Amino acid sequence: MAPMKADRKDSRSSALERINLRLTPEVLKAIDAECSRRAGSVSRNTWITEAVTERLGRLASSSHPQGAGGANG
């Protein structure tokens, strides 16, 4: 009997963690507006993931030391 192939969804989800994120309606409205400005279909999840990744990249390349838990920058 041939080994079963991993379901694509299962292999993708095993590399990701789900979280709950609370945002104000105003922030969601602004995110939705930015999503609609992009060519093609961009989901909130994709936009938020890109924004977080971009921010972390800027922090990593910054020459300024970052304090633990700081929200400024």
C-alpha positions in Angstrom: 0.0 0.0 0.0 1.4 3.4 -1.0 2.0 5.9 1.8 -0.7 8.6 2.1 0.3 12.1 0.9 -0.1 14.9 3.4 -3.1 17.1 2.6 -1.9 20.5 1.3 -4.0 22.3 3.8 -2.6 20.3 6.7 1.0 20.8 5.7 0.4 24.6 5.3 -1.4 24.9 8.6 1.3 23.0 10.5 3.7 25.8 9.7 1.4 28.5 10.9 -0.2 29.4 14.2 -3.7 30.9 14.4 -4.2 33.9 16.7 -7.1 36.2 17.6 -6.5 39.8 16.9 -8.8 42.6 18.3 -8.9 45.7 16.2 -11.2 48.7 16.3 -13.7 49.2 13.5 -11.8 52.3 12.4 -8.6 50.2 11.9 -10.4 47.5 10.1 -12.0 50.1 7.8 -8.5 51.6 7.1 -7.1 48.1 6.3 -10.1 47.3 4.0 -9.4 50.6 2.2 -5.8 49.7 1.7 -6.7 46.2 0.5 -9.1 47.7 -2.1 -6.3 50.0 -3.4 -4.2 47.0 -4.3 -4.4 45.3 -7.7 -6.1 41.9 -7.5 -7.8 40.5 -4.4 -5.9 41.0 -1.1 -7.4 39.7 2.1 -7.2 41.4 5.4 -5.1 38.5 6.6 -2.6 38.9 3.8 -2.4 42.7 4.3 -1.9 42.4 8.1 0.7 39.6 7.6 2.6 41.8 5.1 2.4 44.8 7.4 3.7 42.9 10.4 6.5 41.4 8.3 7.5 44.8 6.9 7.5 46.3 10.4 9.7 43.5 11.8 12.1 43.9 8.9 12.4 47.6 9.6 13.0 46.9 13.3 15.7 44.3 12.5 17.5 46.6 10.2 17.3 49.6 12.5 20.5 50.7 14.2 18.4 51.7 17.2 18.2 49.2 20.0 14.6 48.2 20.7 13.2 47.9 24.2 11.2 44.8 25.1 7.5 45.3 24.4 7.9 48.8 23.0 5.2 50.0 20.7 6.9 53.1 19.4 9.0 53.5 16.3 
